[in-house]
């Protein structure tokens, strides 16, 4: 509100000196539209529209010797599901050994600026949303940067640009993220699960071509039920162009749940390898000191006449709190066939657990582990065991330390490693005002190490 006061004070001063000049700045003098629409934050109002402005800048620098070489890993499953390594979630891989080894580093700046212009209409609030994003990204591995620059770097561009109208029923059209819901599927144990980590934490969402140019409609049916339907990926020009997506969600009485479905490759009207389907579902129930979660995903697609591929992935997890203790258990399984040959890739499974305790005010200890079985004879299984301490040193400073080991069994032939002990520590500082920063370091038995610095500030 200080910014509003500053703007109003400036306009008032201008009005005292020159009435005509004040009239020109009248766009900044009316805050009634924002108040009537219930909009707050950093806003600018005209007679009919309220403009909300928000944004952030984040910086990350990583330095060390962590190029992928000599990593502890089980043979990954192949085909439709993707790779799952026996060391599953390590941030740092082994260094390149031998003479002439050079250091690795990343430097990344991400900028985000969002504008939302809202006005009243007969159907509810009418909005235009513009999200501008820029990513400066420099990556060097073994002293060499890619000739074409980092593939994730891009200049300032409109990541989202869409119009929207409605209140309990909302119509959206333009360049926008997907309505496909892939939540309610993260395991509660602090180490997570191997397949879940490979699937971007959770169960696999599958071959969903989503977001981009979209037409979406969502409606609230009451009693916590929301339905959504949309056409997405309308800007693709390949065999995967056009996805029909439907979502049904529920939230209330300590329960959240959803089911999302997608059918892809619709726009070319030809049966080919772009024709896919996917279903993702999850439910989380919170009952006093207990939490229970179950999630599942299935999907597949077309290979050739008479030949298709498919996958499935399931996860269950539970958490219980007893005074100063917290216990969590999780299990997962996955299987399917190759997306190129249709051959069965076997069934993989894993489980994990952790126990946490608050040992003093602001100090928490977590012990846990996870295990992964590839489900294929002769392929090594993976495991991780870890211990973690989280201490709030002050109201704004938090220290997190962790030691553990990744390994596979049976041990592989040289030069691969059968186990890899690691230690890492993170010091985080959040003094307020939307600013946060942290510095962390990780070292591994195999000689790899990484030092990371992060800083970010957001406003709205």
DAMO-V771948 format. One line per field, one symbol per residue. psi: psi as a letter, one per 30 degrees, with the letter a starting at -180 (. if undefined). burial: + if it has 24 or more other C-alpha atoms within 12 Angstrom, else -. Layout:
BEGIN
psi->???
burial->???
END
This chain:
BEGIN
psi->feeeeeeeeeeeeeeeejeeeeeegffffjgeeeeefgkaajlkkaffkkjkklllkkkkkkkbjgkjkgkjklklllbfflkjkfgfgkfkllljllkgkllklkjkkkkkkkkjkklklfgakklkkjjkkkjkjkkkkhgkkkeglkffkllkljekjllkkldfkkkkkbjlllfjkgahgklfkffaleeeefghjalkfahjjlabkljkkkkkglhgkkkkklklhffkgafgkjkkkkkklkklhgkkllkkkkklhfffgkjaffjllkkkklkkkjjcgkkkkkllklaaakelkgklllllklkkklkkkjcflkkkklllllaalkfefgkkglkkllllllklkjfljgkkkkklllkkkfgkkfkllllkklkkkjkjeaffkkkkkklakkllklkllkglkfljklklkkjkkifaggklllklkkllegfllkkkkkklkll.
burial->------++--+-------------+-+++++-++--+-++++++++-++++++++++++++++++++-++++++++++++++++++++++++++++------+++++++++++++++++-----++++++++++++++++++----------------++++++++---++++++++++++++++++++++++++++++++++++++++++++++++++------++++++++++---+++++++++++++----++++++++++++----++++++++++++++-----+++++++++++++----+++++++++++++-----++++++++++++++--+-++++++++++++++------++++++++++++---++++++++++++++-----++++++++++++--+----+++++++++++++------++++++++++++++++++++++---
END
